[in-house]
Amino acid sequence: MARNIFKYSDCPMHRSMAILGSKWKPIVIYALRERTARFGQIHAIIGSISKKVLTTTLKELEEDGILNRTEYRELPPRVEYNLTDKGRTLIPIIIQLAKWDNEHYEEKREKLETTP
């Protein structure tokens, strides 16, 4: 519900968080940054995401124009996912988030190690 409210907001932060503001979306985008992958491959790359949550996440990213879903009419059926041009523009932002975390992770880890 909140996703739809923010999606049509006048605030660019609300709109962007409606697309990216879940625990898994940036991770899925990062997993697809250099490859086309099938559902099982994405699940294996990420590891700790449930299949139900991955299904929902992929569907929402497709609806938002961040990734393509290509269905091949073969037996057995095959579906592949890859980033759209729009989705690829998010890669530098997600990499920057990872760099930010790397810069600040050590201080957090040190605090945790020294806290009784």
KOLMI-387894 format. One record per residue: residue number from 1; x, y, z of N, C-alpha, C, O in turn. Coordinates in nm, 2 decimals, m for minus. Atoms other than C-alpha are relative to their C-alpha. Last residue first. Example, Ala and Ser with C-alpha at 12.3 -4.5 7.8 and 13.67 -1.06 7.14 Angstrom:
2
[2,[m0.09,m0.11,0.00],[1.37,m0.11,0.71],[m0.08,0.11,0.08],[m0.03,0.22,0.09]]
[1,[0.09,m0.12,0.00],[1.23,m0.45,0.78],[0.09,0.12,0.00],[0.19,0.12,0.07]]
//
This chain:
116
[116,[0.01,0.12,m0.08],[3.12,m0.59,2.70],[m0.14,m0.07,m0.02],[m0.16,m0.17,0.05]]
[115,[0.11,m0.01,m0.09],[3.15,m0.35,2.40],[m0.02,m0.13,0.08],[m0.02,m0.24,0.02]]
[114,[m0.04,m0.06,m0.13],[3.50,m0.36,2.26],[m0.11,0.02,0.10],[m0.09,0.05,0.21]]
[113,[m0.10,0.09,m0.06],[3.42,m0.60,1.97],[0.04,0.05,0.14],[0.08,m0.03,0.22]]
[112,[0.06,0.12,m0.04],[3.10,m0.42,1.88],[0.10,m0.09,0.07],[0.06,m0.16,0.17]]
[111,[0.08,m0.03,m0.11],[3.27,m0.08,1.87],[m0.07,m0.13,0.06],[m0.07,m0.15,0.18]]
[110,[m0.08,m0.03,m0.12],[3.54,m0.22,1.65],[m0.08,0.03,0.12],[m0.04,m0.02,0.23]]
[109,[m0.06,0.13,m0.04],[3.29,m0.37,1.41],[0.08,0.02,0.12],[0.08,m0.06,0.22]]
[108,[0.11,0.07,m0.07],[3.10,m0.04,1.39],[0.05,m0.13,0.05],[0.02,m0.17,0.17]]
[107,[0.03,m0.07,m0.13],[3.43,0.15,1.32],[m0.11,m0.07,0.07],[m0.11,m0.08,0.20]]
[106,[m0.10,0.03,m0.10],[3.52,m0.11,1.06],[m0.02,0.06,0.13],[0.00,0.00,0.23]]
[105,[0.01,0.13,m0.06],[3.19,m0.09,0.88],[0.10,m0.03,0.11],[0.07,m0.08,0.22]]
[104,[0.05,m0.01,m0.14],[3.20,0.28,0.82],[m0.01,m0.13,0.07],[m0.04,m0.13,0.19]]
[103,[m0.07,m0.11,m0.08],[3.42,0.30,0.51],[m0.04,0.00,0.14],[0.04,0.03,0.23]]
[102,[m0.14,0.05,m0.03],[3.30,m0.04,0.38],[0.07,0.10,0.08],[0.16,0.07,0.16]]
[101,[0.00,0.10,m0.11],[2.94,0.08,0.42],[0.14,m0.05,0.03],[0.17,m0.06,0.15]]
[100,[0.03,m0.07,m0.13],[3.00,0.39,0.22],[0.00,m0.10,0.11],[0.06,m0.07,0.22]]
[99,[m0.13,m0.07,m0.04],[3.17,0.18,m0.05],[m0.03,0.07,0.13],[0.06,0.07,0.21]]
[98,[m0.09,0.10,m0.05],[2.86,m0.05,m0.07],[0.13,0.06,0.05],[0.19,0.02,0.15]]
[97,[0.05,0.04,m0.13],[2.63,0.25,m0.10],[0.09,m0.10,0.06],[0.12,m0.10,0.18]]
[96,[m0.03,m0.11,m0.10],[2.85,0.38,m0.38],[m0.05,m0.03,0.14],[0.02,0.00,0.24]]
[95,[m0.14,0.01,m0.03],[2.82,0.05,m0.56],[0.05,0.10,0.10],[0.12,0.07,0.19]]
[94,[m0.01,0.11,m0.09],[2.44,0.08,m0.53],[0.15,m0.03,0.04],[0.17,m0.07,0.15]]
[93,[0.06,m0.05,m0.13],[2.45,0.43,m0.68],[0.01,m0.12,0.10],[0.05,m0.09,0.21]]
[92,[m0.10,m0.09,m0.07],[2.69,0.32,m0.96],[m0.05,0.05,0.14],[0.03,0.06,0.23]]
[91,[m0.12,0.08,m0.05],[2.45,0.02,m1.04],[0.11,0.10,0.07],[0.15,0.06,0.17]]
[90,[0.00,0.01,m0.15],[2.13,0.23,m1.05],[0.13,m0.07,0.05],[0.16,m0.05,0.17]]
[89,[m0.04,m0.13,m0.05],[2.18,0.34,m1.42],[0.01,0.00,0.16],[0.07,0.09,0.22]]
[88,[m0.15,m0.01,m0.01],[2.18,m0.03,m1.51],[0.05,0.14,0.05],[0.16,0.15,0.11]]
[87,[m0.05,0.08,m0.12],[1.81,m0.05,m1.41],[0.16,0.01,0.01],[0.21,0.02,0.12]]
[86,[0.04,m0.08,m0.12],[1.71,0.23,m1.66],[0.06,m0.07,0.13],[0.11,m0.01,0.22]]
[85,[m0.08,m0.12,0.00],[1.90,0.05,m1.94],[m0.02,0.08,0.13],[0.07,0.13,0.20]]
[84,[0.03,m0.09,0.11],[1.71,m0.26,m1.84],[0.11,0.11,0.00],[0.19,0.11,0.10]]
[83,[0.03,m0.14,m0.02],[1.87,m0.52,m1.61],[m0.03,0.07,m0.13],[0.03,0.05,m0.23]]
[82,[m0.11,m0.09,0.01],[1.84,m0.89,m1.68],[m0.04,0.15,0.02],[m0.16,0.18,0.00]]
[81,[0.02,m0.14,m0.04],[1.61,m1.17,m1.60],[0.13,0.07,m0.03],[0.24,0.01,m0.01]]
[80,[m0.12,m0.07,m0.03],[1.57,m1.51,m1.77],[m0.03,0.14,0.04],[m0.12,0.20,m0.01]]
[79,[0.02,m0.15,m0.01],[1.28,m1.75,m1.79],[0.13,0.06,0.05],[0.20,0.01,0.14]]
[78,[m0.11,m0.07,m0.05],[1.30,m2.11,m1.92],[m0.03,0.15,0.00],[m0.09,0.21,m0.09]]
[77,[0.01,m0.14,0.01],[1.02,m2.36,m1.97],[0.13,0.07,0.06],[0.18,0.02,0.16]]
[76,[0.08,m0.07,m0.10],[1.13,m2.72,m1.98],[0.00,0.15,m0.03],[0.10,0.20,m0.09]]
[75,[0.03,0.11,m0.10],[1.05,m2.76,m2.26],[0.14,m0.05,0.05],[0.22,m0.10,m0.03]]
[74,[m0.08,0.12,0.01],[1.09,m2.43,m2.45],[m0.05,m0.10,0.10],[m0.13,m0.07,0.19]]
[73,[0.09,0.11,0.02],[0.89,m2.12,m2.50],[0.07,m0.13,m0.04],[0.07,m0.17,m0.15]]
[72,[m0.03,0.08,0.11],[1.14,m1.88,m2.36],[m0.09,m0.11,m0.01],[m0.11,m0.19,0.09]]
[71,[0.05,0.14,m0.01],[1.02,m1.61,m2.12],[0.03,m0.07,m0.13],[0.00,m0.02,m0.24]]
[70,[0.01,0.07,0.13],[1.23,m1.30,m2.09],[m0.04,m0.14,0.02],[0.03,m0.22,0.08]]
[69,[0.03,0.14,m0.02],[1.18,m1.08,m1.78],[m0.02,m0.06,m0.14],[m0.12,m0.02,m0.20]]
[68,[0.08,0.07,0.10],[1.34,m0.74,m1.81],[m0.01,m0.15,0.04],[0.07,m0.21,0.10]]
[67,[m0.05,0.12,0.07],[1.46,m0.54,m1.52],[m0.10,m0.05,m0.10],[m0.22,m0.03,m0.09]]
[66,[m0.14,0.01,m0.04],[1.43,m0.19,m1.37],[0.06,m0.13,m0.06],[0.18,m0.13,m0.09]]
[65,[m0.09,m0.02,0.11],[1.11,m0.10,m1.55],[0.15,m0.01,0.03],[0.23,0.04,m0.04]]
[64,[m0.06,m0.14,0.00],[0.90,m0.05,m1.24],[0.10,0.03,m0.11],[0.16,0.13,m0.11]]
[63,[0.11,m0.10,0.01],[0.68,m0.35,m1.31],[0.06,0.14,m0.01],[0.00,0.23,m0.07]]
[62,[0.05,0.00,0.14],[0.99,m0.56,m1.37],[m0.10,0.10,m0.02],[m0.10,0.17,m0.12]]
[61,[m0.11,m0.06,0.07],[1.14,m0.46,m1.03],[m0.04,0.00,m0.15],[0.00,0.10,m0.22]]
[60,[0.01,m0.14,m0.02],[0.80,m0.54,m0.87],[0.11,0.08,m0.08],[0.08,0.18,m0.14]]
[59,[0.12,m0.05,0.06],[0.79,m0.89,m1.02],[m0.01,0.16,0.01],[m0.04,0.23,m0.09]]
[58,[m0.02,0.00,0.14],[1.15,m0.96,m0.93],[m0.12,0.06,m0.08],[m0.10,0.13,m0.17]]
[57,[m0.10,m0.10,0.03],[1.09,m0.86,m0.57],[0.02,0.01,m0.15],[0.03,0.12,m0.21]]
[56,[0.07,m0.13,m0.02],[0.77,m1.06,m0.54],[0.10,0.11,m0.04],[0.06,0.20,m0.11]]
[55,[0.11,m0.01,0.11],[0.94,m1.38,m0.68],[m0.06,0.14,0.01],[m0.08,0.20,m0.10]]
[54,[m0.07,m0.02,0.13],[1.25,m1.32,m0.46],[m0.10,0.02,m0.11],[m0.08,0.10,m0.20]]
[53,[m0.04,m0.14,0.00],[1.02,m1.28,m0.15],[0.08,0.03,m0.13],[0.06,0.14,m0.19]]
[52,[0.12,m0.09,0.01],[0.85,m1.61,m0.23],[0.04,0.15,m0.01],[m0.02,0.22,m0.09]]
[51,[0.04,0.00,0.14],[1.18,m1.79,m0.30],[m0.13,0.09,m0.02],[m0.14,0.15,m0.13]]
[50,[0.10,0.10,0.03],[1.31,m1.68,0.03],[m0.04,0.00,m0.14],[m0.04,0.11,m0.20]]
[49,[0.13,m0.05,0.03],[1.63,m1.47,0.03],[m0.10,m0.12,m0.02],[m0.06,m0.22,m0.08]]
[48,[0.09,0.00,m0.12],[1.94,m1.60,0.21],[m0.14,0.06,m0.02],[m0.21,0.08,0.07]]
[47,[m0.01,0.10,m0.10],[2.14,m1.72,m0.09],[m0.11,0.01,0.11],[m0.19,m0.08,0.12]]
[46,[0.04,m0.08,m0.12],[2.19,m1.41,m0.30],[0.00,m0.09,0.12],[0.05,m0.06,0.23]]
[45,[m0.09,m0.11,m0.02],[2.38,m1.58,m0.58],[m0.03,0.07,0.13],[0.07,0.10,0.21]]
[44,[m0.13,0.06,m0.05],[2.19,m1.91,m0.54],[0.10,0.11,0.02],[0.17,0.10,0.12]]
[43,[0.02,0.05,m0.13],[1.85,m1.73,m0.57],[0.13,m0.05,0.06],[0.16,m0.03,0.18]]
[42,[0.01,m0.11,m0.08],[1.97,m1.54,m0.87],[m0.02,m0.04,0.15],[0.05,0.01,0.24]]
[41,[m0.14,m0.06,m0.01],[2.08,m1.86,m1.03],[0.00,0.12,0.09],[0.09,0.14,0.17]]
[40,[m0.08,0.08,m0.09],[1.75,m2.03,m0.95],[0.14,0.05,0.02],[0.20,0.04,0.12]]
[39,[0.04,m0.02,m0.14],[1.55,m1.74,m1.10],[0.09,m0.08,0.09],[0.13,m0.03,0.19]]
[38,[0.13,0.07,m0.03],[1.75,m1.74,m1.42],[m0.03,0.01,0.15],[0.06,0.04,0.23]]
[37,[0.01,0.11,m0.08],[2.03,m1.49,m1.49],[m0.14,m0.06,0.01],[m0.24,0.02,0.00]]
[36,[0.14,0.04,0.01],[2.15,m1.23,m1.73],[m0.01,m0.13,0.08],[0.08,m0.21,0.07]]
[35,[0.04,0.13,0.06],[2.48,m1.10,m1.61],[m0.15,0.00,m0.02],[m0.23,0.08,0.04]]
[34,[m0.09,0.04,0.11],[2.70,m0.81,m1.50],[m0.06,m0.12,m0.08],[0.02,m0.18,m0.16]]
[33,[m0.08,m0.11,0.06],[2.48,m0.61,m1.26],[0.08,m0.04,m0.12],[0.10,0.05,m0.21]]
[32,[0.02,0.01,0.14],[2.22,m0.89,m1.20],[0.09,0.11,m0.07],[0.07,0.13,m0.20]]
[31,[m0.02,0.14,0.05],[2.33,m0.96,m0.84],[m0.01,m0.01,m0.15],[0.06,m0.09,m0.22]]
[30,[m0.15,0.03,m0.01],[2.36,m0.59,m0.77],[0.03,m0.13,m0.06],[0.13,m0.15,m0.13]]
[29,[m0.05,m0.08,0.10],[1.99,m0.54,m0.88],[0.15,m0.02,m0.01],[0.21,m0.04,m0.12]]
[28,[0.03,0.07,0.12],[1.89,m0.83,m0.66],[0.06,0.08,m0.12],[0.11,0.02,m0.21]]
[27,[m0.08,0.12,0.01],[2.08,m0.68,m0.37],[m0.03,m0.07,m0.13],[0.06,m0.13,m0.19]]
[26,[m0.14,m0.04,0.04],[1.93,m0.33,m0.43],[0.09,m0.12,m0.01],[0.18,m0.13,m0.10]]
[25,[m0.01,m0.05,0.14],[1.58,m0.49,m0.43],[0.14,0.05,m0.04],[0.19,0.01,m0.15]]
[24,[m0.06,0.09,0.10],[1.62,m0.71,m0.12],[0.02,0.06,m0.14],[0.11,0.02,m0.22]]
[23,[m0.12,0.07,m0.04],[1.57,m0.50,0.19],[0.07,m0.06,m0.12],[0.19,m0.07,m0.12]]
[22,[0.02,0.13,m0.07],[1.31,m0.28,0.03],[0.13,m0.06,0.03],[0.24,m0.02,m0.03]]
[21,[0.00,0.00,m0.15],[1.32,0.09,m0.06],[m0.04,m0.13,0.06],[m0.12,m0.13,0.16]]
[20,[m0.12,0.07,m0.06],[1.44,0.07,m0.42],[m0.01,m0.03,0.15],[0.08,m0.09,0.20]]
[19,[m0.06,0.10,0.09],[1.12,0.15,m0.62],[0.12,m0.08,0.07],[0.12,m0.20,0.05]]
[18,[0.11,0.10,0.03],[0.91,0.32,m0.36],[0.05,m0.11,m0.09],[0.01,m0.22,m0.09]]
[17,[0.00,0.10,m0.11],[1.24,0.47,m0.23],[m0.12,m0.10,m0.02],[m0.12,m0.21,0.02]]
[16,[m0.12,0.09,0.01],[1.29,0.65,m0.56],[0.00,m0.11,0.10],[0.03,m0.23,0.07]]
[15,[0.01,0.08,0.12],[0.94,0.79,m0.56],[0.11,m0.10,m0.01],[0.09,m0.21,m0.05]]
[14,[0.11,0.09,m0.02],[0.95,0.91,m0.20],[m0.01,m0.10,m0.12],[m0.02,m0.22,m0.10]]
[13,[m0.04,0.10,m0.10],[1.29,1.07,m0.25],[m0.10,m0.11,0.02],[m0.07,m0.23,0.03]]
[12,[m0.09,0.10,0.07],[1.17,1.24,m0.57],[0.05,m0.11,0.09],[0.08,m0.22,0.05]]
[11,[m0.13,0.00,m0.06],[0.88,1.40,m0.37],[0.09,m0.10,m0.07],[0.05,m0.22,m0.07]]
[10,[m0.07,m0.10,0.06],[0.57,1.47,m0.58],[0.15,0.01,0.05],[0.23,0.08,m0.01]]
[9,[m0.02,m0.12,m0.08],[0.43,1.14,m0.48],[0.07,0.10,m0.08],[0.13,0.07,m0.19]]
[8,[0.06,m0.11,0.08],[0.30,0.88,m0.73],[0.02,0.13,0.08],[m0.06,0.23,0.05]]
[7,[m0.03,0.01,0.14],[0.52,0.59,m0.62],[m0.05,0.12,m0.08],[0.02,0.16,m0.18]]
[6,[m0.13,m0.07,0.03],[0.50,0.70,m0.26],[0.03,0.00,m0.14],[0.10,0.09,m0.19]]
[5,[0.02,m0.14,m0.04],[0.13,0.60,m0.23],[0.13,0.08,m0.04],[0.12,0.19,m0.10]]
[4,[0.08,m0.06,0.10],[0.18,0.28,m0.43],[m0.02,0.15,0.03],[m0.02,0.24,m0.06]]
[3,[m0.08,0.00,0.13],[0.47,0.16,m0.21],[m0.08,0.08,m0.11],[m0.02,0.16,m0.17]]
[2,[m0.09,m0.11,m0.01],[0.27,0.25,0.10],[0.08,0.02,m0.12],[0.10,0.13,m0.17]]
[1,[0.08,m0.12,0.00],[0.00,0.00,0.00],[0.09,0.13,0.00],[0.07,0.21,m0.08]]
//
